Amino acid sequence: MTMTIDNPRSKTPAKKRTNWEKWGWIYMRVSGVLLVVLIFGHIFSNLMVGEGIHAIDFGFVGGKLANPFWQVWDLLLLWLALIHGANGMRTIVNDYVSRPGLAKGLKVALFVAAALLILLGTLVVVTFDPCPAGAPADLVASFCADL
């Protein structure tokens, strides 16, 4: 039996398929670099600026989440971290789970968990009210007294 292999530089059009593993690999590298910047910015702004850890309370978080810059920062951090982590777990499932049915079930569970956490986290950041009605003035952000 003779097998022939087509010339790799032949002019016959090959079927175009997206290489999802390659794009997942690239995503992990790019999101990892962005996450380092986002995490250290988050830690620096919360722990090093102002009174440090002693200033973190509901008013501090409310003040940060009232600012669109910090909303976008926290949403980027949330989305990138959850997708990065879920993609890493998917890679682990691909490497160590040999039964196809179990692997598919675990990947579906990972997708559902990541999607649910992204949805809930996004809702919290976007709909957060820094000035809840009836809250004691000493617990809310300082700008709430003006409202």
C-alpha positions in Angstrom: 0.0 0.0 0.0 1.4 3.3 -1.1 0.5 6.6 0.6 1.2 9.9 -1.0 1.4 13.2 0.8 0.3 16.3 -1.0 2.9 19.0 -1.6 2.5 21.5 1.3 3.0 24.4 -1.1 0.5 23.2 -3.6 -2.0 25.6 -5.0 -5.0 23.5 -4.0 -7.2 25.6 -1.6 -7.1 24.1 1.9 -10.1 24.2 4.2 -9.8 27.2 6.5 -10.4 26.3 10.1 -9.9 28.5 13.2 -7.2 27.1 15.4 -8.9 27.7 18.8 -6.0 26.2 20.8 -3.6 28.8 19.3 -6.0 31.6 20.1 -6.5 30.3 23.6 -2.7 30.2 24.0 -2.4 33.8 22.8 -5.2 34.9 25.0 -3.5 33.4 28.1 -0.3 35.4 27.4 -2.0 38.7 26.6 -4.5 38.5 29.5 -1.8 37.4 31.9 0.2 40.6 31.1 -2.9 42.8 31.4 -4.0 41.0 34.6 -0.6 41.8 36.2 -1.1 45.5 35.5 -4.7 45.5 36.6 -4.0 43.6 39.8 -1.0 45.7 40.9 -3.0 48.9 40.1 -5.9 47.6 42.2 -3.7 46.6 45.1 -1.7 49.9 44.9 -4.9 52.0 44.9 -6.5 50.1 47.7 -3.6 49.5 50.1 -0.9 52.1 49.4 -2.8 55.3 48.7 -4.5 57.2 51.5 -4.9 55.4 54.8 -4.2 51.9 53.4 -6.2 49.0 54.5 -7.7 50.9 57.4 -9.7 53.0 54.9 -11.4 50.1 53.2 -15.1 50.0 54.1 -18.4 50.3 52.3 -17.9 54.1 51.8 -14.5 53.5 50.2 -15.8 50.8 47.9 -18.9 52.9 47.1 -16.7 55.9 46.3 -14.6 53.8 43.9 -17.5 52.2 42.2 -19.2 55.5 41.7 -16.3 56.5 39.4 -16.7 55.2 35.8 -12.9 54.7 35.6 -12.9 52.2 38.5 -16.0 50.5 37.2 -14.2 49.8 33.8 -11.0 48.8 35.7 -12.9 46.4 38.0 -14.9 45.0 35.1 -11.8 44.4 33.0 -10.2 42.7 36.0 -13.3 40.5 36.6 -13.7 39.5 33.0 -10.1 38.8 32.2 -9.5 36.9 35.4 -12.5 34.7 35.1 -12.0 33.9 31.4 -8.2 33.4 32.0 -8.9 31.0 34.9 -11.7 29.1 33.0 -9.4 28.7 30.0 -6.6 27.4 32.3 -9.0 24.9 33.8 -10.1 23.8 30.4 -6.5 23.2 29.4 -6.1 21.0 32.6 -9.2 19.1 31.7 -7.9 18.5 28.1 -4.6 17.3 29.5 -5.7 15.0 32.3 -9.3 13.8 31.6 -9.2 10.9 29.2 -12.9 10.0 29.0 -14.6 12.2 26.3 -18.0 12.4 28.0 -16.5 13.4 31.4 -14.2 15.9 29.7 -17.2 17.5 27.9 -19.3 17.6 31.1 -16.4 19.3 33.0 -15.9 21.8 30.3 -19.6 22.6 30.1 -19.6 23.0 33.9 -16.6 25.4 33.7 -18.3 27.4 31.0 -21.5 27.7 33.0 -19.7 28.6 36.2 -17.5 31.3 34.5 -20.5 32.7 32.6 -22.6 32.9 35.8 -19.9 34.5 37.8 -19.2 37.0 35.0 -22.9 37.9 34.8 -23.3 38.3 38.5 -20.1 40.2 39.0 -21.0 42.6 36.1 -24.4 43.2 37.6 -22.9 44.1 40.9 -20.4 46.5 39.4 -22.8 48.2 37.0 -25.9 48.4 39.4 -24.0 49.2 42.6 -25.6 52.1 44.5 -23.0 53.9 46.6 -25.7 55.9 48.4 -28.4 53.3 49.6 -31.5 54.8 51.0 -31.7 54.8 54.8 -28.0 53.9 55.3 -26.2 55.6 58.2 -24.2 58.6 57.1 -20.9 57.4 58.7 -21.0 54.2 56.6 -21.6 55.6 53.1 -19.3 57.6 50.8 -18.7 61.2 51.7 -20.3 62.5 48.6 -23.7 60.9 49.5 -24.4 63.6 52.1 -24.6 66.1 49.3 -27.4 64.2 47.6 
